[in-house]
Amino acid sequence: MTKTAIVTGASSGIGKAIAMKLAEENINVVLVARSEDKLTTLAKEINNKEGANALAIPTDVSKREEVEKMVKEAKKQFGSIDVYINNAGLMLSAAVTDGQINDWEQMIDVNMKGVLYGIHAVVPEMKERKTGHLINIASVSGIEVTKKSTVYSATKFAVRAISMGLEKELAHTGVRVTNISPGMVDTNLTRRHTIQRKPLAPEDLANAVFYALTQPTYVNVNEITVRPV
C-alpha cells in the first residue's frame, strides 16, 4: 500500500528536496507552504514522473484552522497520513537587543506553533492506527546559540524539546518521532548569512529523512544532527 507524507515548507529548499526524494520513492506527497505558484509548479513536476503523486495545498502553518483544513483535504485525497514532516521555518532578526518583536512573533508562530498544530492534527489517527512517523526539522541553532540567534535558537530548542517529549508520550503506540538538526544548508533562508565552509545541500537533509523513514518498524531514530565537514 502506498504511503502518504505531508511536507510543510515544501515550496523550496529542504522541504522541496524532501518532497522530491519521497516522490521518487513512490510515496504520495502533500505539498504545504504559503506560495501557491511554487507549490503548483512543483506538484506538476512531480506528477509528470512515473509512479509519483503530489497534491499542493497552500497553507499558513501558523494558523491552526488552515493546518486542520489542509490535513482534512489530504486525507480526502489519499486516505490516512503516514508521515508528517514539520519543515516550515523562519529565520528572521533574532537578537533580543535588536528588539524586532514582529520578527520574534513570526518565528514563534511558524517555528513552534506551526509544529504543534501539525502534530495535533495527525497524531490522534496515527495512535488509533498504531502506526505513523513524525519528523521535525530543527537546527544546530537549537543546540548552540550565537549572539545573533537568540530568539531563533529558542524556537529550535523548543522543536527539539517537543520532539524529545513527544517520543516519550508516544512510546509503545507504534508512532515514531525523529528530530533532525541540520547545520548550514544552501537555501534562500541562509544565503544572506556569511558562510565559512561549504554548506550542506538540501538533498543531504532529504537523505537523512529517508534514512529515518526506512528503518524497521521497531527502530525509532530519535535524533539526527547533520553538519558540513
N, C-alpha and C positions, 0 to 999 in steps of 0.2 A: 504494500500500500504506500502510495506517495505521501511523503511528509510535507507539512506546510510551515514556513517560517515567516514571522513578521520582523522586518528590519527597519528600525527608526533611523532618521538621518541618512536615508538611502539615496538622496539625490546627488551626492558627490563624495569624494574622499574614501574614508574607511567604510562607510555604510554602502556605498556603491560597489566597492570591491567585494565586500561580504556577499551582497546580493548576487553579483555576477558568479562568484565561486559556488554558492549554493545552487543557483540555477544550472550551472554546468554539471552539478551532481544530481540533476533531476529532482530537486526539491522545489516545490511551489514557493514563490517568494511574494510577500505583500510589501510593496514599497511605500514607505511612510516618510514624509517630510512636508515642509510648507510650500516648496516650489512645485507647482503643478506642471509647468512646462518641462522641467528637468525630469520629473518622475515619469511623465507620459513618454518622453523620448527614450528613457531607459527601459520602460516596460515594452515598448515596441522593439527595441534592440534585443531584449531577452526573448520575447515571444517569437521572433523571427528565427530563433535557433531550435533545432530539433530536440524535442523532449523537454523543453523549458516552458514554464508557465508563470507569468508575472501579473500582478494586479496593482495598479497605482491608486493610492488613496491619500490625497493631500490632507495633512493633519498637523495641527499645532499641538505638540505633546504637552505643552504647559497648561492646556485646557482639558480638564478631566472629561467633560462631556464629549469633546471631539475624539479623545482616545477611546472611550467606550463605544461611540458610534463606529469608529474605524474597526474595532475588534468584531463588532456585530456584522459589519459588511464583509470582513474577511471570512468569518465563519459561514456566512450565507453562500459565499463563492466556493470555498474549499472544504467546508466542514470544520473539524476540530483544528486547533492550533497546537502544533507540536513543539515549536521553538519560538521564543520571543527574545529578540536581541535589542537591548537598550543601548543604542549607539548615539542618538541625537545629543549634541552638546554644544555649549557656547564657551568661548574663551575670550572674555572682554576685560576691561580695566579691572584689575583685581587687588591693587594695593589699598589697604584700609585708609592710609593717609591721603590718597587722592580724592576720597570722598565721592566717588562716582556711584551713588546709590542706585540709580536706574540700571546700571550695568550689573551691580550685585544682585538686584532683584530678578533680572532676566536670567542670570546664571543659576540662581537658586530655583527659579520656576522650571527651567528646562532640565538642568543637570540633576536636580534632586526630585522635585515634584513629578517631573515627566517620567522618571524611572519608576516611582511609586505608583503612578496612575496606570502605567502599562502592566506592572506586576499584578496590581489589584484586579485588572480586567481579565486576566487569563488564568491566574492561579486556582480559583475555585474549580474550574472544569478540569484542569490538569490533576488536581488532587483527587477528584472524583474518578478520573480515568486511570489514576495511579501511574501516570507517565507524563513526561514533558521536560523541557530544558529551558532555563532562564539564563541568558548570558548578558552581563553588564559590562560595558566598556568604560573603565575608569581611566586612570592615568598614573604615570610615575609621580605626577604632581600630588597625587593622593598618598604618596609615601614620603616625599621630600618637599619642603616648602622653600621658595626663594622670596626675597623681599618684594618682588613684583607679582607674586602668585597667591597671596594670602587667601583671598576670598575664593578664587578658582580652586585652589588646593583644598579649601574647606569643603567645597561641593564634591570634589572627587574623593576626599577622605570619607564623606558621607556615603558615596556609592559603594566604597569598599566595606563600610560598616553594614550597610543594607545587605550586601552580598553575604557577609560573614554570618549575620544574624539569621538571614533567610535560609541559609544552608542548614542551620540548626533547627529552625522552625519546621522545615520540610524533610528532616531526616526520617527515613523509613516510609516515606509516602510514595516513592518512585519518581519524584520530581527532582531533577538535578539543578544545581546552581554553579555557574562559573563566573568569576571576576577576572577580567583581562585588563592589565595596566600597561599601555604602550608608552614608550619613550617618544622622542620627537619623530613625527611622521610627516612625510612630504605631502601636505594637503593645503588647501586655501586657508584653513584655520591657523596654520603655523608659519606660513611663508613670510609673514611680516616680522617674524622674530629672527634674531641673529642665530645662525646655525654654525656650530664649530666643527661638526663632523657629519659624515654622510647620514642623512635621515633614513628611517625605515620607509618602505613603500607600503601603501595601503594594502597591497596584496599579502604582505607579511602578516598583517593582522587577520586577514581573511583566512589564511592558512592556520593560524592559531585557533580561530573559531571552529574551523572544520575539524581540527585535531580533537578538540574537546567534545564535539558532537559525535565523533565516530568511535569513541571508546565503548567498550562493552557496557551494557545497561547497569551492571553492578559497580562500575567505576565512575566516581564523581570527581572530575578535575575542578577543584575549588578555586585555584589561584594560578594565573599565568602572568608573568612580567616579561615584556618583550622590549629590549633596548637595542639601539645601534651599537655596533662593536666600537 
